Amino acid sequence: MLLYNICIALYSGLLSVVALWNKKARQWVEGRNNIFERMAAAIAPTDKVVWVHVASLGEFEQGRPIIEEIRHQHPEYKILLTFFSPSGYEIRKNYPGADYIFYMPIDRRRYARRFLDIVKPEVAIFIKYEF
């Protein structure tokens, strides 16, 4: 676990440096700035949230029918859509099938706790191409 945490810290630090010259890296970094404050301002504590996470645009397109079916069958739920990569987020950040669309915070234990404290998802769905 220690090695994983070190790698995540190095990855996010390296992306911050690369972001000075690379647009996609800059979007990745800037999209996560103040992420928790923006989520807390958007998601009401009383919202019943279905959280759908996709890595990129390809996974979004695979999960889109699921999102639309949830919206159709359960309109009482708010749908949170999270992306890992700018390629999906930038193209689908205004997707009308989701109530909230954010980048996924960096994978750190304290960030995961904070994310779950804000979102309090009733259901979590991860769309992954390899499965």
C-alpha positions as CSV (number, residue, x, y, z in Angstrom):
1,M,0.0,0.0,0.0
2,L,2.9,2.4,0.8
3,L,4.4,1.8,-2.7
4,Y,1.0,2.5,-4.3
5,N,0.5,5.7,-2.3
6,I,4.0,6.9,-3.3
7,C,3.3,6.2,-7.0
8,I,0.0,8.1,-6.8
9,A,1.8,11.1,-5.2
10,L,4.5,11.0,-7.8
11,Y,2.0,10.6,-10.7
12,S,-0.1,13.6,-9.6
13,G,3.1,15.7,-8.9
14,L,4.5,14.8,-12.3
15,L,1.2,15.8,-14.0
16,S,1.3,19.1,-12.2
17,V,4.7,19.8,-13.9
18,V,3.7,18.4,-17.3
19,A,0.6,20.6,-17.1
20,L,2.7,23.7,-17.6
21,W,3.2,22.6,-21.3
22,N,0.5,20.0,-22.0
23,K,-3.2,20.9,-22.4
24,K,-4.6,17.5,-21.4
25,A,-2.5,17.3,-18.3
26,R,-3.5,20.9,-17.4
27,Q,-7.2,19.9,-17.8
28,W,-6.6,16.8,-15.5
29,V,-5.0,19.0,-12.8
30,E,-7.4,22.0,-13.1
31,G,-10.4,19.7,-13.2
32,R,-9.5,18.5,-9.7
33,N,-8.9,21.9,-8.2
34,N,-11.4,22.6,-5.4
35,I,-13.2,19.4,-6.4
36,F,-14.6,18.8,-2.9
37,E,-15.9,22.3,-2.5
38,R,-17.6,22.2,-5.9
39,M,-19.1,18.8,-5.1
40,A,-20.4,19.9,-1.7
41,A,-21.9,23.0,-3.3
42,A,-23.7,21.0,-5.9
43,I,-24.8,17.8,-4.1
44,A,-27.4,18.2,-1.4
45,P,-26.9,16.0,1.7
46,T,-30.5,14.7,1.2
47,D,-30.0,13.7,-2.4
48,K,-30.3,10.0,-3.2
49,V,-27.3,9.5,-5.4
50,V,-26.4,6.8,-7.9
51,W,-22.7,7.2,-8.7
52,V,-21.5,6.0,-12.1
53,H,-17.7,6.1,-12.6
54,V,-16.1,5.8,-16.1
55,A,-12.4,6.2,-16.9
56,S,-12.8,7.9,-20.3
57,L,-15.1,8.5,-23.2
58,G,-15.1,4.9,-24.3
59,E,-16.4,3.6,-21.0
60,F,-18.9,6.5,-20.9
61,E,-20.4,5.3,-24.2
62,Q,-20.6,1.8,-22.9
63,G,-22.3,2.9,-19.7
64,R,-24.6,5.4,-21.3
65,P,-27.5,3.0,-21.8
66,I,-27.3,2.0,-18.1
67,I,-27.4,5.7,-17.0
68,E,-30.3,6.4,-19.3
69,E,-32.2,3.3,-18.0
70,I,-31.6,4.3,-14.3
71,R,-32.9,7.8,-15.2
72,H,-36.0,6.3,-16.8
73,Q,-36.8,3.7,-14.1
74,H,-35.7,5.7,-11.1
75,P,-36.2,9.5,-11.6
76,E,-36.1,10.0,-7.9
77,Y,-32.3,9.4,-7.9
78,K,-29.7,12.0,-8.8
79,I,-27.0,10.6,-11.0
80,L,-23.4,11.5,-10.4
81,L,-21.0,10.8,-13.3
82,T,-17.3,10.9,-12.6
83,F,-14.5,10.7,-15.1
84,F,-10.8,9.9,-14.7
85,S,-9.6,11.4,-18.0
86,P,-10.1,14.7,-19.7
87,S,-10.9,12.9,-23.0
88,G,-14.3,11.9,-21.6
89,Y,-14.9,14.7,-19.2
90,E,-14.3,17.6,-21.6
91,I,-16.6,16.0,-24.3
92,R,-19.4,15.0,-21.9
93,K,-19.3,17.6,-19.1
94,N,-22.7,18.9,-20.2
95,Y,-24.3,15.5,-20.7
96,P,-28.0,16.0,-19.8
97,G,-28.5,12.5,-18.5
98,A,-26.5,13.1,-15.3
99,D,-27.3,15.6,-12.6
100,Y,-23.7,16.1,-11.5
101,I,-20.5,15.5,-13.6
102,F,-17.0,15.8,-12.0
103,Y,-13.5,14.4,-12.4
104,M,-12.8,11.6,-10.0
105,P,-10.6,12.9,-7.2
106,I,-7.0,11.5,-6.9
107,D,-6.9,8.1,-5.3
108,R,-5.9,8.9,-1.7
109,R,-7.5,7.5,1.4
110,R,-8.5,10.9,2.8
111,Y,-9.9,12.0,-0.5
112,A,-11.9,8.8,-0.8
113,R,-13.4,9.4,2.7
114,R,-14.2,13.0,1.8
115,F,-15.7,12.1,-1.5
116,L,-18.0,9.5,0.2
117,D,-18.9,11.9,3.0
118,I,-20.1,14.4,0.4
119,V,-21.7,12.1,-2.1
120,K,-23.1,9.3,0.2
121,P,-24.0,7.1,-2.8
122,E,-26.8,4.6,-2.5
123,V,-25.4,2.7,-5.5
124,A,-22.0,2.8,-7.2
125,I,-21.5,1.5,-10.7
126,F,-18.0,1.3,-12.3
127,I,-17.9,0.9,-16.0
128,K,-14.7,-0.8,-17.0
129,Y,-13.8,-2.0,-20.5
130,E,-11.7,-4.9,-19.4
131,F,-14.5,-6.6,-17.4
